[in-house]
Amino acid sequence: MAGAGRSDRRGSAGMTLIEVLVVIGLMAALAGSMTALVGAAVRSKLIVAVRSADTETARQTLEWMSERLRNAGLNLVPAEQTEARCRDMVVAEDAALRPTVGALYVSGEILNSDTVAGNEVITLGYLLGPDPESGNQVVLEYQQSCAPGAAPVTVPLSDPRVTVTALTFDYYSSAGLRVVDLTSPAQIRRIRLIRITLAVQAAQGSSGVQAQTWTRDVMLRNPEPNANAWKNPDEGI
């Protein structure tokens, strides 16, 4: 009976030291597992956020190019232009600025910041080149007024933190036929749709290099200036 009493007292006294240590060990292991899981989830979310930011900056570059290219030819009358590059919506007479697979130059009142038709005709172009500060390959925007003697300016357009690996242009006529002769002014003047392909690459987070490619079709919305001599009748309103 005395032995039984001592056993009952041990049972009612609670957990032993070994049992407490086992419980602490299990809790520590569980806490470690939860920390690893939460950490992985946070890292994954950060990587996705970085990818989204990279995607957004590249998409903004593509939208910028597309919107400006759509204004090519606006208020452009060839007979009023002394510069050969400024007589076509897609530059055709200046051999140095004719369209290629990797570069495109257009003319027109693309910026159009006032109400005087035809007084702000400019040549804009898009091509790849090094960012002057980081050295990373970016999309560059070429700007040159159509005023006689105006000097060209080239500025970075895309985010230099995101390397642009490819910028290509394909050209199509109003009938949907691909324009491949890019040395003949007559053939260049057939271009009515431009397909832009932009590819970027970024190395962010633990997932390493991420790459993305977008394609955008841009329909030129102004009349061909060599066939119409047209200006926007609503420009002065």
MARBA-273245 format. One record per residue (C-alpha): residue number from 0; residue in three letters; chain; y, x, z. Coordinates in steps of 0.001 Angstrom, whole numbers, plus 524288, in hexadecimal, padded with zeros to 5 digits. Example, Ala and Ser with C-alpha at 12.3 -4.5 7.8 and 13.67 -1.06 7.14 Angstrom:
2
<rec seq="0" type="ala" mol="A" north="7EE6C" east="8300C" up="81E78"/>
<rec seq="1" type="ser" mol="A" north="7FBDC" east="83566" up="81BE4"/>
***
This chain:
237
<rec seq="0" type="met" mol="A" north="80000" east="80000" up="80000"/>
<rec seq="1" type="ala" mol="A" north="8093F" east="80B35" up="8033F"/>
<rec seq="2" type="gly" mol="A" north="8072F" east="8114A" up="7F5B3"/>
<rec seq="3" type="ala" mol="A" north="809CF" east="80464" up="7EF30"/>
<rec seq="4" type="gly" mol="A" north="816B0" east="8033C" up="7F66D"/>
<rec seq="5" type="arg" mol="A" north="81B47" east="8108A" up="7F1C0"/>
<rec seq="6" type="ser" mol="A" north="817F5" east="80CCB" up="7E39E"/>
<rec seq="7" type="asp" mol="A" north="81FA6" east="80050" up="7E4A4"/>
<rec seq="8" type="arg" mol="A" north="82B60" east="807AB" up="7E9F5"/>
<rec seq="9" type="arg" mol="A" north="82B0D" east="81138" up="7DE52"/>
<rec seq="10" type="gly" mol="A" north="82A52" east="805FB" up="7D49D"/>
<rec seq="11" type="ser" mol="A" north="835E3" east="7FF1A" up="7DAA8"/>
<rec seq="12" type="ala" mol="A" north="83E09" east="80B82" up="7DB9A"/>
<rec seq="13" type="gly" mol="A" north="84162" east="80B3D" up="7CCE4"/>
<rec seq="14" type="met" mol="A" north="83FC9" east="8152A" up="7C1DE"/>
<rec seq="15" type="thr" mol="A" north="83B1C" east="822D7" up="7C442"/>
<rec seq="16" type="leu" mol="A" north="842CE" east="82ED8" up="7C028"/>
<rec seq="17" type="ile" mol="A" north="839B2" east="8311A" up="7B489"/>
<rec seq="18" type="glu" mol="A" north="83BB4" east="8233A" up="7AFE9"/>
<rec seq="19" type="val" mol="A" north="84A8D" east="824B6" up="7B0D7"/>
<rec seq="20" type="leu" mol="A" north="84A0C" east="83144" up="7A8F7"/>
<rec seq="21" type="val" mol="A" north="841AC" east="82AC4" up="79E92"/>
<rec seq="22" type="val" mol="A" north="84B4D" east="81F7A" up="79D7A"/>
<rec seq="23" type="ile" mol="A" north="856DE" east="828D0" up="79C7E"/>
<rec seq="24" type="gly" mol="A" north="84FE0" east="83070" up="791D4"/>
<rec seq="25" type="leu" mol="A" north="84D11" east="82416" up="78A26"/>
<rec seq="26" type="met" mol="A" north="85B35" east="81F8B" up="78B67"/>
<rec seq="27" type="ala" mol="A" north="86031" east="82CD3" up="786EA"/>
<rec seq="28" type="ala" mol="A" north="8572E" east="82C9A" up="77B1D"/>
<rec seq="29" type="leu" mol="A" north="85B7F" east="81ECE" up="777C3"/>
<rec seq="30" type="ala" mol="A" north="869C9" east="82276" up="77942"/>
<rec seq="31" type="gly" mol="A" north="867D0" east="82E37" up="7706D"/>
<rec seq="32" type="ser" mol="A" north="8615A" east="825E2" up="76607"/>
<rec seq="33" type="met" mol="A" north="86C5C" east="81BDE" up="766A2"/>
<rec seq="34" type="thr" mol="A" north="8768D" east="8269E" up="76579"/>
<rec seq="35" type="ala" mol="A" north="86FCA" east="82C29" up="75977"/>
<rec seq="36" type="leu" mol="A" north="86EF1" east="81EBA" up="75330"/>
<rec seq="37" type="val" mol="A" north="87D19" east="81B57" up="7561F"/>
<rec seq="38" type="gly" mol="A" north="8817D" east="828C6" up="75163"/>
<rec seq="39" type="ala" mol="A" north="87A1C" east="8273A" up="744A7"/>
<rec seq="40" type="ala" mol="A" north="87FF5" east="819C2" up="742A6"/>
<rec seq="41" type="val" mol="A" north="88DB6" east="81ED5" up="7451C"/>
<rec seq="42" type="arg" mol="A" north="88BAE" east="82A5D" up="73BE0"/>
<rec seq="43" type="ser" mol="A" north="8864F" east="8214A" up="73183"/>
<rec seq="44" type="lys" mol="A" north="8920D" east="81858" up="732E5"/>
<rec seq="45" type="leu" mol="A" north="89B72" east="823CD" up="731E0"/>
<rec seq="46" type="ile" mol="A" north="89493" east="828CA" up="725A2"/>
<rec seq="47" type="val" mol="A" north="8954A" east="81B44" up="71F74"/>
<rec seq="48" type="ala" mol="A" north="8A3B0" east="81A7C" up="72319"/>
<rec seq="49" type="val" mol="A" north="8A65D" east="827A5" up="71CB1"/>
<rec seq="50" type="arg" mol="A" north="89EE7" east="8239F" up="7108E"/>
<rec seq="51" type="ser" mol="A" north="8A6D3" east="81702" up="71000"/>
<rec seq="52" type="ala" mol="A" north="8B383" east="81EA4" up="71141"/>
<rec seq="53" type="asp" mol="A" north="8AF6A" east="827F9" up="70659"/>
<rec seq="54" type="thr" mol="A" north="8AB7B" east="81C88" up="6FDDB"/>
<rec seq="55" type="glu" mol="A" north="8B850" east="815A1" up="7004B"/>
<rec seq="56" type="thr" mol="A" north="8C0D3" east="82153" up="6FCB5"/>
<rec seq="57" type="ala" mol="A" north="8B953" east="8235E" up="6F00A"/>
<rec seq="58" type="arg" mol="A" north="8B9FE" east="814ED" up="6ECC3"/>
<rec seq="59" type="gln" mol="A" north="8C8B3" east="81522" up="6EEFB"/>
<rec seq="60" type="thr" mol="A" north="8C9F1" east="82059" up="6E553"/>
<rec seq="61" type="leu" mol="A" north="8C231" east="818C0" up="6DB3B"/>
<rec seq="62" type="glu" mol="A" north="8CA7A" east="80C7C" up="6DD5F"/>
<rec seq="63" type="trp" mol="A" north="8D6FE" east="81475" up="6DC0F"/>
<rec seq="64" type="met" mol="A" north="8D2B5" east="81A41" up="6CF18"/>
<rec seq="65" type="ser" mol="A" north="8CDEB" east="80D3D" up="6C9E9"/>
<rec seq="66" type="glu" mol="A" north="8DA69" east="805E1" up="6CCE6"/>
<rec seq="67" type="arg" mol="A" north="8E32D" east="8102B" up="6C6DD"/>
<rec seq="68" type="leu" mol="A" north="8DAD6" east="8119B" up="6BABD"/>
<rec seq="69" type="arg" mol="A" north="8DBB6" east="802F3" up="6B860"/>
<rec seq="70" type="asn" mol="A" north="8EA6D" east="80473" up="6B68E"/>
<rec seq="71" type="ala" mol="A" north="8E8E6" east="80E69" up="6AB9E"/>
<rec seq="72" type="gly" mol="A" north="8F142" east="80A9C" up="69FE9"/>
<rec seq="73" type="leu" mol="A" north="8FAA4" east="801F0" up="6A79C"/>
<rec seq="74" type="asn" mol="A" north="9080B" east="8018D" up="6A102"/>
<rec seq="75" type="leu" mol="A" north="9042F" east="80CE4" up="69846"/>
<rec seq="76" type="val" mol="A" north="90A63" east="80CEB" up="68AAE"/>
<rec seq="77" type="pro" mol="A" north="905FB" east="818F8" up="68306"/>
<rec seq="78" type="ala" mol="A" north="91253" east="819AF" up="67ACE"/>
<rec seq="79" type="glu" mol="A" north="91A80" east="81B5B" up="68725"/>
<rec seq="80" type="gln" mol="A" north="912AA" east="8271F" up="68C13"/>
<rec seq="81" type="thr" mol="A" north="91602" east="83514" up="6886E"/>
<rec seq="82" type="glu" mol="A" north="90A20" east="83AC5" up="68F72"/>
<rec seq="83" type="ala" mol="A" north="8FD58" east="839FA" up="687C2"/>
<rec seq="84" type="arg" mol="A" north="8F573" east="83749" up="69426"/>
<rec seq="85" type="cys" mol="A" north="8FDA7" east="82B30" up="696CD"/>
<rec seq="86" type="arg" mol="A" north="8FB0B" east="823AF" up="68A39"/>
<rec seq="87" type="asp" mol="A" north="8EDDA" east="81DE9" up="68E0A"/>
<rec seq="88" type="met" mol="A" north="8E847" east="816DF" up="699CE"/>
<rec seq="89" type="val" mol="A" north="8DD09" east="820AA" up="699B8"/>
<rec seq="90" type="val" mol="A" north="8E2F7" east="82DA3" up="6959B"/>
<rec seq="91" type="ala" mol="A" north="8DECC" east="8300B" up="68788"/>
<rec seq="92" type="glu" mol="A" north="8E8E5" east="838C9" up="680DC"/>
<rec seq="93" type="asp" mol="A" north="8E9B0" east="843BD" up="68AE6"/>
<rec seq="94" type="ala" mol="A" north="8DD2F" east="84BA1" up="68903"/>
<rec seq="95" type="ala" mol="A" north="8DE07" east="851AA" up="6969B"/>
<rec seq="96" type="leu" mol="A" north="8DDDA" east="84459" up="69D50"/>
<rec seq="97" type="arg" mol="A" north="8D450" east="83CAA" up="69500"/>
<rec seq="98" type="pro" mol="A" north="8C97E" east="835A8" up="69C83"/>
<rec seq="99" type="thr" mol="A" north="8BD1E" east="83CFF" up="69FED"/>
<rec seq="100" type="val" mol="A" north="8B112" east="83A47" up="6A81B"/>
<rec seq="101" type="gly" mol="A" north="8B7A6" east="840A1" up="6B3D2"/>
<rec seq="102" type="ala" mol="A" north="8C61F" east="83D95" up="6B241"/>
<rec seq="103" type="leu" mol="A" north="8CE82" east="83237" up="6ADEB"/>
<rec seq="104" type="tyr" mol="A" north="8DD1E" east="83122" up="6AB2A"/>
<rec seq="105" type="val" mol="A" north="8E477" east="82487" up="6A870"/>
<rec seq="106" type="ser" mol="A" north="8F2B2" east="820F3" up="6A630"/>
<rec seq="107" type="gly" mol="A" north="8FB02" east="81515" up="6A8F9"/>
<rec seq="108" type="glu" mol="A" north="9045E" east="80F7F" up="6B2EA"/>
<rec seq="109" type="ile" mol="A" north="8F970" east="81043" up="6BCC8"/>
<rec seq="110" type="leu" mol="A" north="90179" east="811BE" up="6C934"/>
<rec seq="111" type="asn" mol="A" north="90B5D" east="8075E" up="6C4E6"/>
<rec seq="112" type="ser" mol="A" north="9148F" east="8077C" up="6D09F"/>
<rec seq="113" type="asp" mol="A" north="92066" east="8006E" up="6CAC8"/>
<rec seq="114" type="thr" mol="A" north="923BE" east="7F582" up="6C142"/>
<rec seq="115" type="val" mol="A" north="927C9" east="7FD9B" up="6B569"/>
<rec seq="116" type="ala" mol="A" north="91CE5" east="7FD28" up="6AB6C"/>
<rec seq="117" type="gly" mol="A" north="9188E" east="80A40" up="6A625"/>
<rec seq="118" type="asn" mol="A" north="9214C" east="8134E" up="6AE29"/>
<rec seq="119" type="glu" mol="A" north="91661" east="818FC" up="6B6B0"/>
<rec seq="120" type="val" mol="A" north="90BE5" east="81CA0" up="6ACE1"/>
<rec seq="121" type="ile" mol="A" north="90327" east="8272F" up="6B276"/>
<rec seq="122" type="thr" mol="A" north="8F672" east="82E35" up="6AF78"/>
<rec seq="123" type="leu" mol="A" north="8EC48" east="82D63" up="6BA3F"/>
<rec seq="124" type="gly" mol="A" north="8DF49" east="83459" up="6BA49"/>
<rec seq="125" type="tyr" mol="A" north="8D31F" east="835C9" up="6C2AF"/>
<rec seq="126" type="leu" mol="A" north="8CA20" east="84188" up="6C38A"/>
<rec seq="127" type="leu" mol="A" north="8C2BE" east="849E6" up="6CD5F"/>
<rec seq="128" type="gly" mol="A" north="8C85E" east="8560A" up="6D38D"/>
<rec seq="129" type="pro" mol="A" north="8C988" east="85D96" up="6E05C"/>
<rec seq="130" type="asp" mol="A" north="8D19E" east="85866" up="6EB90"/>
<rec seq="131" type="pro" mol="A" north="8DC93" east="86274" up="6EDA7"/>
<rec seq="132" type="glu" mol="A" north="8DA59" east="8631A" up="6FC61"/>
<rec seq="133" type="ser" mol="A" north="8CBC5" east="8614E" up="6FECC"/>
<rec seq="134" type="gly" mol="A" north="8C6B8" east="8661C" up="6F1AD"/>
<rec seq="135" type="asn" mol="A" north="8BD50" east="85A7B" up="6F127"/>
<rec seq="136" type="gln" mol="A" north="8BBA9" east="853D3" up="6E40F"/>
<rec seq="137" type="val" mol="A" north="8C3B7" east="84755" up="6E385"/>
<rec seq="138" type="val" mol="A" north="8C903" east="83D96" up="6D9C4"/>
<rec seq="139" type="leu" mol="A" north="8D658" east="84217" up="6D4F5"/>
<rec seq="140" type="glu" mol="A" north="8E0F9" east="83954" up="6CF73"/>
<rec seq="141" type="tyr" mol="A" north="8E934" east="83F20" up="6C480"/>
<rec seq="142" type="gln" mol="A" north="8F70C" east="839C7" up="6C330"/>
<rec seq="143" type="gln" mol="A" north="90103" east="83CEC" up="6B890"/>
<rec seq="144" type="ser" mol="A" north="90CBD" east="834C4" up="6B4F5"/>
<rec seq="145" type="cys" mol="A" north="90EAF" east="831C3" up="6A6A0"/>
<rec seq="146" type="ala" mol="A" north="91CC6" east="83679" up="6A776"/>
<rec seq="147" type="pro" mol="A" north="91E9C" east="84254" up="69E7B"/>
<rec seq="148" type="gly" mol="A" north="91BD1" east="84F24" up="6A563"/>
<rec seq="149" type="ala" mol="A" north="915F5" east="848DC" up="6B188"/>
<rec seq="150" type="ala" mol="A" north="90CB4" east="851D4" up="6B8F6"/>
<rec seq="151" type="pro" mol="A" north="8FF10" east="84D5A" up="6BCFF"/>
<rec seq="152" type="val" mol="A" north="8FB00" east="84BEF" up="6CB2F"/>
<rec seq="153" type="thr" mol="A" north="8ECEB" east="84B69" up="6CFED"/>
<rec seq="154" type="val" mol="A" north="8E9FA" east="8463A" up="6DD8D"/>
<rec seq="155" type="pro" mol="A" north="8DD2F" east="8441A" up="6E51F"/>
<rec seq="156" type="leu" mol="A" north="8D93C" east="835DA" up="6E530"/>
<rec seq="157" type="ser" mol="A" north="8CC45" east="83528" up="6EC7F"/>
<rec seq="158" type="asp" mol="A" north="8C97D" east="8391A" up="6FAA5"/>
<rec seq="159" type="pro" mol="A" north="8C744" east="847ED" up="6FAD7"/>
<rec seq="160" type="arg" mol="A" north="8BD65" east="84667" up="705FF"/>
<rec seq="161" type="val" mol="A" north="8B430" east="83F7D" up="6FC86"/>
<rec seq="162" type="thr" mol="A" north="8AFEB" east="8480E" up="6F11F"/>
<rec seq="163" type="val" mol="A" north="8B001" east="84130" up="6E3EC"/>
<rec seq="164" type="thr" mol="A" north="8A42B" east="84603" up="6DC75"/>
<rec seq="165" type="ala" mol="A" north="8A692" east="83EB3" up="6CFBA"/>
<rec seq="166" type="leu" mol="A" north="8B120" east="83702" up="6C8AD"/>
<rec seq="167" type="thr" mol="A" north="8AD7E" east="8324B" up="6BB22"/>
<rec seq="168" type="phe" mol="A" north="8B344" east="828EF" up="6B139"/>
<rec seq="169" type="asp" mol="A" north="8ACA1" east="82117" up="6A67C"/>
<rec seq="170" type="tyr" mol="A" north="8B474" east="819E8" up="69C25"/>
<rec seq="171" type="tyr" mol="A" north="8B1F6" east="80D12" up="69501"/>
<rec seq="172" type="ser" mol="A" north="8B8A5" east="8050E" up="68A7D"/>
<rec seq="173" type="ser" mol="A" north="8BC44" east="7F6AF" up="68B88"/>
<rec seq="174" type="ala" mol="A" north="8AF34" east="7F3B6" up="684FC"/>
<rec seq="175" type="gly" mol="A" north="8A7DE" east="7FAD0" up="68FCB"/>
<rec seq="176" type="leu" mol="A" north="8A462" east="80656" up="6871B"/>
<rec seq="177" type="arg" mol="A" north="8A4F1" east="813C2" up="68D1E"/>
<rec seq="178" type="val" mol="A" north="8AFE1" east="81C6F" up="687EC"/>
<rec seq="179" type="val" mol="A" north="8AA83" east="82A33" up="686A4"/>
<rec seq="180" type="asp" mol="A" north="8B43F" east="83060" up="67D23"/>
<rec seq="181" type="leu" mol="A" north="8BEDA" east="834A7" up="68692"/>
<rec seq="182" type="thr" mol="A" north="8C628" east="83D99" up="67D30"/>
<rec seq="183" type="ser" mol="A" north="8CACD" east="83381" up="67354"/>
<rec seq="184" type="pro" mol="A" north="8D71D" east="82BDF" up="67751"/>
<rec seq="185" type="ala" mol="A" north="8D223" east="82017" up="66FC9"/>
<rec seq="186" type="gln" mol="A" north="8C560" east="8200F" up="67769"/>
<rec seq="187" type="ile" mol="A" north="8CC1C" east="8224F" up="68470"/>
<rec seq="188" type="arg" mol="A" north="8D4CA" east="81691" up="681B6"/>
<rec seq="189" type="arg" mol="A" north="8C883" east="80E32" up="68126"/>
<rec seq="190" type="ile" mol="A" north="8C625" east="8104A" up="68FB7"/>
<rec seq="191" type="arg" mol="A" north="8C79E" east="803B7" up="69758"/>
<rec seq="192" type="leu" mol="A" north="8BE52" east="805CB" up="6A2BE"/>
<rec seq="193" type="ile" mol="A" north="8BC6E" east="811C7" up="6AB3F"/>
<rec seq="194" type="arg" mol="A" north="8B097" east="8139A" up="6B3FB"/>
<rec seq="195" type="ile" mol="A" north="8B33F" east="81C6C" up="6BFA5"/>
<rec seq="196" type="thr" mol="A" north="8A81C" east="822CF" up="6C739"/>
<rec seq="197" type="leu" mol="A" north="8AB9E" east="82940" up="6D410"/>
<rec seq="198" type="ala" mol="A" north="8A1DF" east="830C3" up="6DC84"/>
<rec seq="199" type="val" mol="A" north="8A4CB" east="83656" up="6E9F1"/>
<rec seq="200" type="gln" mol="A" north="89D83" east="83E7A" up="6F3E4"/>
<rec seq="201" type="ala" mol="A" north="8A012" east="84056" up="70260"/>
<rec seq="202" type="ala" mol="A" north="898FD" east="847B5" up="70D2B"/>
<rec seq="203" type="gln" mol="A" north="89B5C" east="84039" up="719BD"/>
<rec seq="204" type="gly" mol="A" north="89307" east="83E06" up="725C3"/>
<rec seq="205" type="ser" mol="A" north="884FF" east="84217" up="72808"/>
<rec seq="206" type="ser" mol="A" north="88003" east="83B25" up="71BDF"/>
<rec seq="207" type="gly" mol="A" north="88558" east="84603" up="7134F"/>
<rec seq="208" type="val" mol="A" north="88AD9" east="843F3" up="705B9"/>
<rec seq="209" type="gln" mol="A" north="88DF1" east="83642" up="70123"/>
<rec seq="210" type="ala" mol="A" north="890AC" east="83341" up="6F2D8"/>
<rec seq="211" type="gln" mol="A" north="89602" east="82700" up="6EC75"/>
<rec seq="212" type="thr" mol="A" north="8993F" east="8231A" up="6DE76"/>
<rec seq="213" type="trp" mol="A" north="8A1AC" east="817E2" up="6D991"/>
<rec seq="214" type="thr" mol="A" north="8A468" east="812C0" up="6CBF3"/>
<rec seq="215" type="arg" mol="A" north="8B019" east="80A7D" up="6C812"/>
<rec seq="216" type="asp" mol="A" north="8B3AF" east="80446" up="6BAFC"/>
<rec seq="217" type="val" mol="A" north="8C249" east="8038B" up="6B809"/>
<rec seq="218" type="met" mol="A" north="8C72A" east="7FACF" up="6AD1C"/>
<rec seq="219" type="leu" mol="A" north="8D44C" east="7FF04" up="6A771"/>
<rec seq="220" type="arg" mol="A" north="8DC9E" east="7F2BB" up="6A864"/>
<rec seq="221" type="asn" mol="A" north="8E877" east="7F63E" up="6A014"/>
<rec seq="222" type="pro" mol="A" north="8E934" east="7F57C" up="6913E"/>
<rec seq="223" type="glu" mol="A" north="8E6AE" east="8019C" up="68927"/>
<rec seq="224" type="pro" mol="A" north="8F4AD" east="806D5" up="68756"/>
<rec seq="225" type="asn" mol="A" north="8F253" east="80C30" up="679A5"/>
<rec seq="226" type="ala" mol="A" north="8EE90" east="7FEA1" up="67517"/>
<rec seq="227" type="asn" mol="A" north="8F828" east="7F614" up="67CB3"/>
<rec seq="228" type="ala" mol="A" north="904EA" east="7FCF3" up="680B2"/>
<rec seq="229" type="trp" mol="A" north="9048F" east="7F3CE" up="68C60"/>
<rec seq="230" type="lys" mol="A" north="90C7E" east="7F345" up="698E2"/>
<rec seq="231" type="asn" mol="A" north="90A88" east="7EA23" up="6A44C"/>
<rec seq="232" type="pro" mol="A" north="91408" east="7DECA" up="6A1FC"/>
<rec seq="233" type="asp" mol="A" north="9146D" east="7DBE3" up="6B097"/>
<rec seq="234" type="glu" mol="A" north="91847" east="7E9B0" up="6B498"/>
<rec seq="235" type="gly" mol="A" north="92692" east="7E673" up="6B717"/>
<rec seq="236" type="ile" mol="A" north="92433" east="7DA0B" up="6BEED"/>
***
